[in-house]
Amino acid sequence: MTNAIDTVIFDLDGTLADSQSAALGATIQALSHFDIKATEADLREVFGGGARKLLYHFLERDLGTDKADQLLEQAVNLRSSLQLDLNSEVVLLPGVKELLALLKDKKYRVALATMSSRAVAENVLSHHGIEGYFDSVLAIDDVTQGKPDPEILVKTVELLGGQVNQSVYVGDSSHDLEASVNLGMPFLLLDSGIYVRGEARQKLREQAEQNGFPIVGFDGLLTIVDSVRSYGT
């Protein structure tokens, strides 16, 4: 065995949790405060990389660059507040608790690296009683660059004292995959279909297959343990 995986890093939204009602709903409400209309379909086309990138896209589209720069922080704070109010609607994917417990039982280090705000991420983990499974939690607040920049993965590995080639990132989007590729970190695609759908979903699966990355379906979370174990063998 070479470079056996000892650290499993998870994305949150669409990977461990179905947060679309809260995340998309809060974004639509926040944008409407600035008289910007965006549908769920609009958001899905550019979703990923964090709230700042997402909100800026629509602020700039409708209000121009100068106004977008001026209003971005207000929009980000408003969305975060709205999402916290909606977090009770967030549900874990089937088997998440069992998966985390199994990974810890097998002595893997487990981390969360999400583009959600720290307040939102910690609220979700606490609400579902899974915060104790994570050795580290990093959020958009902890980095200057959002995914697909791999900064959050670099900081996670450094925080845990691990190695890039002995860590695997589990995510559900092209931003997650590209962040891993940009760093040279093993990746596992959780093909949940929550945020990534249609043609984009098929393209994402093809990207994973071309890179030789394992793909796990929505209802197969527990098989992640076997996929992680097979890396480096």
C-alpha positions as CSV (number, residue, x, y, z in Angstrom):
1,M,0.0,0.0,0.0
2,T,1.2,3.5,-0.9
3,N,-0.1,6.8,0.3
4,A,-3.0,5.2,2.3
5,I,-5.7,7.7,3.1
6,D,-5.9,8.7,6.8
7,T,-8.0,11.9,6.4
8,V,-11.4,12.4,5.0
9,I,-12.5,15.9,4.3
10,F,-16.2,16.6,3.5
11,D,-18.0,19.4,1.7
12,L,-21.3,20.2,3.5
13,D,-24.1,21.4,1.1
14,G,-25.2,18.7,-1.2
15,T,-22.7,16.2,0.2
16,L,-23.7,15.7,3.8
17,A,-26.8,17.7,3.9
18,D,-29.7,18.7,1.7
19,S,-29.7,22.4,2.4
20,Q,-31.2,23.6,-0.8
21,S,-34.4,25.0,0.7
22,A,-32.5,27.1,3.2
23,A,-29.5,28.1,0.9
24,L,-31.5,28.9,-2.2
25,G,-34.4,30.4,-0.3
26,A,-32.1,32.7,1.7
27,T,-30.3,33.8,-1.5
28,I,-33.5,34.6,-3.3
29,Q,-34.8,36.6,-0.4
30,A,-31.5,38.5,0.1
31,L,-31.4,39.4,-3.6
32,S,-35.0,40.5,-3.6
33,H,-34.1,43.1,-0.9
34,F,-32.1,44.8,-3.6
35,D,-34.9,44.4,-6.1
36,I,-33.1,41.6,-7.9
37,K,-35.2,38.7,-9.2
38,A,-33.5,35.3,-9.3
39,T,-35.1,31.9,-9.6
40,E,-33.8,28.6,-8.3
41,A,-32.8,27.6,-11.8
42,D,-30.8,30.8,-12.1
43,L,-29.0,30.1,-8.9
44,R,-28.2,26.5,-9.8
45,E,-26.4,27.6,-12.9
46,V,-23.8,29.5,-10.9
47,F,-24.1,27.8,-7.4
48,G,-20.9,26.9,-5.7
49,G,-17.8,28.7,-4.4
50,G,-19.6,30.4,-1.6
51,A,-22.3,33.0,-1.0
52,R,-20.0,35.9,-1.7
53,K,-19.3,34.7,-5.3
54,L,-23.0,33.8,-5.8
55,L,-24.4,37.1,-4.6
56,Y,-21.8,39.1,-6.4
57,H,-22.8,37.5,-9.7
58,F,-26.4,38.7,-9.5
59,L,-25.6,42.1,-7.9
60,E,-23.1,42.8,-10.7
61,R,-25.5,41.5,-13.4
62,D,-28.4,43.7,-12.4
63,L,-26.7,46.7,-10.7
64,G,-23.3,47.0,-12.2
65,T,-19.8,46.5,-10.7
66,D,-19.6,49.7,-8.6
67,K,-22.9,49.0,-6.9
68,A,-22.1,45.4,-6.5
69,D,-18.9,46.2,-4.7
70,Q,-20.7,48.7,-2.5
71,L,-23.6,46.3,-1.5
72,L,-21.8,42.9,-1.3
73,E,-21.1,42.8,2.4
74,Q,-24.6,43.9,3.2
75,A,-26.0,41.1,1.0
76,V,-23.7,38.5,2.4
77,N,-24.7,39.3,6.0
78,L,-28.4,39.4,5.1
79,R,-28.2,36.0,3.4
80,S,-26.4,34.5,6.3
81,S,-29.0,35.8,8.7
82,L,-31.9,34.5,6.6
83,Q,-30.2,31.1,6.2
84,L,-29.8,30.7,9.9
85,D,-33.6,31.3,10.2
86,L,-34.2,28.6,7.7
87,N,-31.7,26.0,8.9
88,S,-34.3,23.9,10.7
89,E,-35.3,22.8,7.1
90,V,-31.8,21.3,6.5
91,V,-31.8,17.5,6.6
92,L,-28.9,15.1,6.6
93,L,-28.5,12.7,3.7
94,P,-29.4,9.1,4.5
95,G,-26.6,7.4,6.4
96,V,-24.5,10.4,7.3
97,K,-24.3,9.8,11.0
98,E,-23.5,6.1,10.4
99,L,-20.8,7.1,7.9
100,L,-19.1,9.6,10.2
101,A,-19.3,7.1,13.2
102,L,-17.7,4.4,11.0
103,L,-14.9,6.6,9.8
104,K,-14.1,7.7,13.4
105,D,-14.3,4.0,14.5
106,K,-11.7,3.2,11.9
107,K,-9.4,6.0,13.1
108,Y,-9.7,8.3,10.2
109,R,-9.3,12.0,10.8
110,V,-12.6,13.7,9.6
111,A,-12.9,17.3,8.6
112,L,-15.4,19.7,7.1
113,A,-14.4,22.2,4.4
114,T,-17.4,24.3,3.3
115,M,-18.1,27.5,1.5
116,S,-21.0,28.1,3.9
117,S,-20.4,30.6,6.6
118,R,-19.1,29.3,9.9
119,A,-22.3,30.3,11.7
120,V,-24.4,28.4,9.2
121,A,-22.2,25.4,9.2
122,E,-21.9,25.1,12.9
123,N,-25.6,25.6,13.3
124,V,-26.3,22.7,11.0
125,L,-23.8,20.4,12.7
126,S,-25.1,21.3,16.2
127,H,-28.7,20.9,15.2
128,H,-28.1,17.4,13.9
129,G,-25.7,16.4,16.7
130,I,-22.8,15.6,14.5
131,E,-20.3,18.3,15.5
132,G,-18.3,15.9,17.6
133,Y,-17.3,13.7,14.6
134,F,-15.2,16.5,13.1
135,D,-11.5,17.1,14.0
136,S,-11.7,20.4,12.2
137,V,-14.3,22.7,10.6
138,L,-13.2,25.3,8.1
139,A,-15.7,27.7,6.4
140,I,-15.7,30.5,3.9
141,D,-14.8,32.8,6.9
142,D,-11.4,31.1,7.2
143,V,-10.2,31.7,3.6
144,T,-9.6,34.6,1.2
145,Q,-10.3,32.5,-1.9
146,G,-13.4,30.3,-2.5
147,K,-13.4,27.0,-4.3
148,P,-12.3,26.0,-6.9
149,D,-9.2,27.6,-5.4
150,P,-7.9,24.9,-3.0
151,E,-7.0,27.3,-0.2
152,I,-9.6,25.7,2.2
153,L,-8.1,22.2,1.5
154,V,-4.6,23.4,2.1
155,K,-5.5,25.0,5.4
156,T,-7.5,21.9,6.5
157,V,-4.5,19.6,5.8
158,E,-2.1,22.0,7.6
159,L,-4.5,22.3,10.6
160,L,-4.6,18.5,11.0
161,G,-0.9,18.0,10.4
162,G,-1.7,15.7,7.5
163,Q,-0.6,15.2,3.9
164,V,-2.4,16.1,0.7
165,N,-1.8,12.7,-0.9
166,Q,-3.1,11.0,2.2
167,S,-6.3,13.0,2.3
168,V,-9.5,12.7,0.2
169,Y,-12.0,15.4,-0.4
170,V,-15.7,14.3,-0.7
171,G,-17.8,16.7,-2.6
172,D,-20.8,17.1,-5.0
173,S,-19.8,19.8,-7.4
174,S,-17.4,20.8,-10.1
175,H,-16.0,23.4,-7.7
176,D,-15.1,20.6,-5.2
177,L,-13.6,18.4,-7.9
178,E,-11.6,21.3,-9.4
179,A,-10.3,22.3,-6.0
180,S,-9.0,18.8,-5.5
181,V,-7.4,18.6,-8.9
182,N,-5.8,22.0,-8.5
183,L,-4.1,20.7,-5.3
184,G,-3.4,17.2,-6.4
185,M,-5.6,15.8,-3.7
186,P,-7.6,12.5,-4.2
187,F,-11.4,13.2,-4.7
188,L,-14.6,11.3,-4.3
189,L,-17.7,12.5,-6.1
190,L,-20.9,12.3,-4.0
191,D,-23.4,12.3,-6.9
192,S,-26.4,13.5,-4.9
193,G,-28.1,15.5,-7.6
194,I,-29.3,18.1,-5.0
195,Y,-27.6,21.2,-6.5
196,V,-26.1,19.8,-9.7
197,R,-28.7,18.5,-12.1
198,G,-29.3,17.8,-15.8
199,E,-26.5,18.3,-18.2
200,A,-24.2,19.8,-15.6
201,R,-24.6,16.6,-13.5
202,Q,-23.7,14.4,-16.4
203,K,-20.7,16.6,-17.2
204,L,-19.6,16.4,-13.6
205,R,-19.8,12.6,-13.6
206,E,-17.7,12.5,-16.8
207,Q,-15.1,14.8,-15.2
208,A,-14.8,12.4,-12.3
209,E,-14.6,9.3,-14.5
210,Q,-11.9,11.0,-16.7
211,N,-9.8,11.7,-13.5
212,G,-10.3,8.2,-12.2
213,F,-12.3,9.4,-9.1
214,P,-14.8,7.2,-7.4
215,I,-18.5,8.1,-7.7
216,V,-21.0,7.3,-5.0
217,G,-24.7,7.7,-5.3
218,F,-27.2,9.5,-3.1
219,D,-28.2,6.4,-1.3
220,G,-24.7,4.8,-1.0
221,L,-22.9,6.9,1.6
222,L,-21.7,4.0,3.6
223,T,-19.8,2.7,0.6
224,I,-17.5,5.7,0.9
225,V,-15.6,3.9,3.6
226,D,-14.6,1.1,1.1
227,S,-13.8,3.7,-1.6
228,V,-11.5,5.6,0.8
229,R,-9.8,2.4,1.9
230,S,-9.2,1.4,-1.8
231,Y,-7.3,4.7,-2.5
232,G,-3.5,4.2,-2.5
233,T,-3.7,0.4,-2.8
